[in-house]
Amino acid sequence: MAVLPVEPVLPFGIDKDLVAGAAFGFLLAYILYRISTSTDIPFIKGIPEIPGALPITGHLLELGEDHATVLEAWWRKYRTSVFQIRLGNTRAVVVNSFDDAKRMLIGHQSAVIDRPTLYTFHGIISSTQGFTIGSSPWDESCKNKRKASGQALGRAKIRDYFDMFDLESYCVVRDLARDSKNGTVEISVRPYIQRYALNTTLTLCYGIRMDSVYDSMLREILEVGSAISLLRSASENYQDYVPILRYLPNNEKNKRSKDLRNRRDKYLNALLDQVREMIRKGTDKPCISAAILKDQETKLTGVEVSSICLSLVSGGFETIPGTLTSCIGSLSTPEGQMFQEKAYQDIKRLYPDVRDAWRNSFQDEKVPYVNAIIKEAARYYTVSAMSLPRKTVTEVEWDGAKIPAKTMILINAQAANHDVDHFGPSASTFNPERWLTSDGSIDPASEKASAGIQHFSFGAGSRACSGQIIASRLLYTALVRMICSYRIVASESEPPNTDYVEYNQFKSALVAIPRDFKVTLIPRDEMEGGDEAGTLAECLEEARARTEGYYKEEEGVEV
Ligand code: HEM
């Protein structure tokens, strides 16, 4: 007798198709959930993950625009300075405290020497001129570029740039004097400092400078550079972490990236062509690109030369103005008047004749109070709040946990620079005197205690900022000359915002852009009890005469 298959009997008359459908539905939902929460690196055991990550976007939405401040708040809320988060499909380990940042960047410097590559920045924007050094993964080409830029920017070379520091800082004070009608009109200092920073790196790279603050090419370079800096930030560019977004029809991000790339190619090629032309005519100035173009032995390719120049131009053009403008903002406030006065007295202590201060301002960094102001400005206004991302090349042992190779490491420099455990309860106050001993010299303890690291504004370790020696000299020269020349007073109607987070008008950009503000410049030689009348005019005239033949403005660089 044939045995008929027995239908399974389900309790309460539940339909078996319904059960199968539900099981399939659960399986599908589970698979979708796994796909939408999977990351390049699986969950790292032993490193806490911040709760609340969503499928697909992870923590991206919660991070909002201001990653550094949100991450700092999570550090305090969850009482752990090192934690993991998910940026879409990318797992990242975040480091917040001063001590942990030091341990990660110095203690594990060979492991965290790499940089991550991002779809928009590396795949689209950098496809023609190569990656900047700061965004290059660690490979042979990056080593060569870092070596070449290290040679050009090292301490040994600084003497070669004296003329440039002299000329560019003279132009800042000259034009501020002219446009503020010698202190009678309130003025915004940022455009002058932008030109200062950009001209310095253009001179270094191409032997070319622009004299006008509102030169069209100068403004084009600044505009394109800032727009590209925005496209590097995670909060502006979800498609880097949520790949499906790349395939949306009419992808505006891709269009915009290509447009910016083309605009950037145009001026970079124009600059390099100009150098080639100058070499042909024998009128080229000593600069990085001419040196490389003339050196047949060089191992660098054309794309690498462009990439080095691009790195130096983009390395300084926002960081220097961000730091110096906000520093001037802090000095101009009622509380800042005391710091300005003490700096001026310290300058006079070393250079009783202000003309000597002008002459020496680019040759050494001797005035302790000015050095303290620079350290404090760099620390307090951490212009690159999340530094530049790193990636591990080998496994990192971290308190028993193993952070695998190829993990993104994010250093929250803003949080480390305002860590009360390191800087004390006044960490969120602008106070240059934290760097000084009671006799007014730079406090060696602050440097020894942190193994030479004063703050994380220039990063640290194997991929620390290559331009920090030049940056420090640029800040010093401009500050000495400005403080010698003027008492800087904040505008009452357009005062600076001096909050270390809120001073920045674009929190999603890679480098802070200070909110606009104005100051009045009161010439010191017109103040009661100040220098003898006419000192500023004399300093300017002497600098003009000295710098006249240094670098002539090049004509014909069309973009
Ligand atoms: C106040 C001014 C500046 C600040 C705050 C600053 C900040 C930084 C930071 C945070 C990094 C990443 C460091 C790390 O990952 O540990 C960096 C890298 C870099 N900076 Fe600067 N920078 C400044 C000025 C300059 C200037 C003037 C130049 C060039 C002339 C420059 C060239 C570079 C380069 C080439 C890198 C990439 C280093 C690498 O990845 O190997 N920077 N900078």
Boltz pocket constraint, residues with backbone or C-beta under 6 A from the ligand:
constraints:
  - pocket:
      binder: B
      contacts: [[A, 133], [A, 134], [A, 135], [A, 136], [A, 146], [A, 149], [A, 153], [A, 201], [A, 311], [A, 312], [A, 313], [A, 315], [A, 316], [A, 319], [A, 320], [A, 323], [A, 383], [A, 384], [A, 387], [A, 388], [A, 389], [A, 456], [A, 457], [A, 458], [A, 459], [A, 460], [A, 461], [A, 462], [A, 463], [A, 464], [A, 465], [A, 466], [A, 467], [A, 468], [A, 470], [A, 471]]
      max_distance: 6.0
